[in-house]
Amino acid sequence: MCISMVTASAIGSVASALVGAASAYQQSQAAKSQANYQAQVANNNVIIAQQNAERLRQYGEIASDEQRERLARTHGAVRARLAANGLLVDDTIDATGALLQADLASEGQYDILKLKDRYAQQVQAAKVQGVNYQAEAGLASLKASQQSPGFAATGSLLSSAGTVYSAGKDATWWSKKKEE
């Protein structure tokens, strides 16, 4: 039994259409898997960013507390030094000792506020980073949901339908008369 060239061409067209559909299916499936993976990575990064924000907030509190302790020790040392030099430490508000202590307290509070602000900025940056990762996760999930391997394969088959039909017609697959 010998297959005619026209029939072989028609069989080749069908095989090509099937291979194209399988390839389209695999490509769409791979794109979907990649997008799902990227979404999971971004979701993990969201968790890490949130943990970083909380850790930075805690470090900020610790740094502020430590600065308050240093300020209190310095304030005590200044009071002791002033008293040792014969100055009244609890004198009137406009006395030199009281003014020095007020300046020290003011500068110390300023340092504490700077620390709080620096850590607040870092916490905010970590939170913004988390929001960005959340957006990336959403985008990747959207990309994954838009992939449809079945539709990709069907589209490939449909785009090959004309070629297959034409080759089948040339091979007389579609006619009621068969060659004898």
C-alpha positions as CSV (number, residue, x, y, z in Angstrom):
1,M,0.0,0.0,0.0
2,C,1.5,3.3,-1.1
3,I,0.4,6.6,0.3
4,S,0.1,9.3,-2.3
5,M,2.0,12.5,-1.9
6,V,-1.2,14.5,-1.4
7,T,-2.3,12.1,1.4
8,A,1.1,12.3,3.1
9,S,0.9,16.1,2.9
10,A,-2.6,16.0,4.5
11,I,-1.3,13.7,7.3
12,G,1.6,16.1,7.8
13,S,-0.7,19.0,8.1
14,V,-2.8,17.2,10.8
15,A,0.4,16.2,12.6
16,S,1.7,19.7,12.5
17,A,-1.6,21.1,13.8
18,L,-1.5,18.6,16.7
19,V,2.2,19.4,17.5
20,G,1.4,23.1,17.4
21,A,-1.6,22.7,19.8
22,A,0.5,20.6,22.2
23,S,3.3,23.3,22.1
24,A,0.8,26.1,22.7
25,Y,-0.6,24.1,25.6
26,Q,2.8,23.6,27.2
27,Q,3.9,27.2,26.7
28,S,0.7,28.5,28.3
29,Q,1.0,26.0,31.2
30,A,4.7,27.1,31.7
31,A,3.7,30.8,31.7
32,K,0.9,30.1,34.2
33,S,3.3,28.2,36.5
34,Q,5.9,30.9,36.2
35,A,3.4,33.6,37.1
36,N,2.1,31.5,40.1
37,Y,5.7,31.1,41.3
38,Q,6.3,34.9,41.0
39,A,3.1,35.5,43.0
40,Q,4.2,33.2,45.7
41,V,7.7,34.8,45.9
42,A,6.1,38.2,46.1
43,N,3.7,37.1,48.8
44,N,6.7,35.7,50.8
45,N,8.4,39.1,50.3
46,V,5.3,40.8,51.7
47,I,5.6,38.7,54.9
48,I,9.3,39.5,55.2
49,A,8.7,43.3,54.7
50,Q,6.0,43.2,57.4
51,Q,8.4,41.4,59.7
52,N,11.1,43.9,58.9
53,A,8.8,46.8,59.7
54,E,7.9,45.3,63.1
55,R,11.5,44.6,63.9
56,L,12.5,48.2,63.0
57,R,9.6,49.5,65.2
58,Q,10.9,47.5,68.1
59,Y,14.5,48.6,67.5
60,G,13.3,52.2,67.4
61,E,11.6,51.7,70.8
62,I,14.7,50.2,72.3
63,A,17.0,52.9,70.9
64,S,14.7,55.6,72.3
65,D,14.6,53.9,75.7
66,E,18.4,53.6,75.7
67,Q,18.7,57.3,74.8
68,R,16.4,58.2,77.6
69,E,18.6,56.2,80.0
70,R,21.8,57.9,78.7
71,L,20.0,61.3,79.1
72,A,19.0,60.4,82.7
73,R,22.5,59.3,83.6
74,T,24.0,62.4,82.0
75,H,21.5,64.6,83.8
76,G,22.4,63.0,87.1
77,A,26.1,63.5,86.4
78,V,25.6,67.1,85.5
79,R,23.5,67.7,88.7
80,A,26.2,66.1,90.8
81,R,29.0,68.1,89.1
82,L,27.1,71.4,89.5
83,A,26.5,70.6,93.2
84,A,30.1,69.6,93.6
85,N,31.1,73.0,92.3
86,G,28.9,74.7,94.7
87,L,26.0,75.7,92.4
88,L,22.4,75.2,93.5
89,V,20.8,72.5,91.3
90,D,17.2,73.2,92.4
91,D,17.5,77.0,92.4
92,T,15.3,79.3,90.4
93,I,14.4,78.7,86.8
94,D,16.8,81.5,85.6
95,A,19.8,80.3,87.6
96,T,22.8,79.0,85.7
97,G,22.5,75.4,87.0
98,A,18.8,75.3,86.1
99,L,19.4,76.7,82.6
100,L,22.2,74.2,82.0
101,Q,19.9,71.3,83.1
102,A,17.1,72.6,80.9
103,D,19.4,72.9,77.9
104,L,20.6,69.3,78.5
105,A,17.0,68.0,78.8
106,S,16.0,69.9,75.6
107,E,18.9,68.5,73.6
108,G,18.3,65.0,75.0
109,Q,14.6,65.1,73.9
110,Y,15.6,66.4,70.5
111,D,18.0,63.4,70.1
112,I,15.2,61.1,71.2
113,L,12.8,62.6,68.6
114,K,15.5,62.3,65.9
115,L,15.9,58.6,66.7
116,K,12.1,58.1,66.7
117,D,11.9,59.9,63.3
118,R,14.7,57.9,61.8
119,Y,13.2,54.6,62.8
120,A,9.7,55.7,61.8
121,Q,11.0,56.5,58.3
122,Q,12.6,53.0,58.1
123,V,9.4,51.4,59.3
124,Q,7.4,53.3,56.7
125,A,9.9,52.3,54.0
126,A,9.5,48.7,54.9
127,K,5.7,49.0,54.9
128,V,5.8,50.6,51.4
129,Q,8.1,47.8,50.2
130,G,5.5,45.4,51.5
131,V,2.7,47.2,49.6
132,N,4.9,47.1,46.4
133,Y,5.4,43.3,46.9
134,Q,1.7,42.9,47.4
135,A,1.1,44.7,44.1
136,E,3.6,42.4,42.4
137,A,1.9,39.4,43.8
138,G,-1.5,40.6,42.6
139,L,-0.1,41.3,39.1
140,A,1.5,37.9,38.9
141,S,-1.7,36.2,40.1
142,L,-3.6,38.1,37.4
143,K,-1.1,37.0,34.8
144,A,-1.5,33.4,36.0
145,S,-5.3,33.6,35.9
146,Q,-5.2,34.9,32.3
147,Q,-3.3,31.9,31.1
148,S,-5.5,29.1,29.7
149,P,-3.6,26.2,28.3
150,G,-6.8,24.7,26.9
151,F,-7.7,27.8,25.1
152,A,-4.2,28.2,23.8
153,A,-4.2,24.7,22.3
154,T,-7.7,25.2,20.9
155,G,-6.6,28.5,19.3
156,S,-3.7,26.8,17.7
157,L,-5.9,24.1,16.4
158,L,-8.4,26.6,15.0
159,S,-5.6,28.6,13.3
160,S,-4.4,25.4,11.6
161,A,-7.9,24.3,10.6
162,G,-7.8,26.0,7.2
163,T,-4.6,24.3,6.3
164,V,-5.8,20.9,7.5
165,Y,-9.1,21.3,5.6
166,S,-7.3,22.3,2.4
167,A,-4.9,19.4,2.7
168,G,-7.7,17.0,3.4
169,K,-9.7,18.3,0.5
170,D,-6.7,17.8,-1.8
171,A,-6.4,14.3,-0.4
172,T,-10.2,13.8,-1.1
173,W,-10.9,13.1,2.6
174,W,-13.9,15.4,2.6
175,S,-15.5,14.2,-0.7
176,K,-18.1,11.5,-0.9
177,K,-16.3,9.9,-3.8
178,K,-13.3,7.8,-2.9
179,E,-10.6,6.9,-5.3
180,E,-10.6,3.3,-6.2
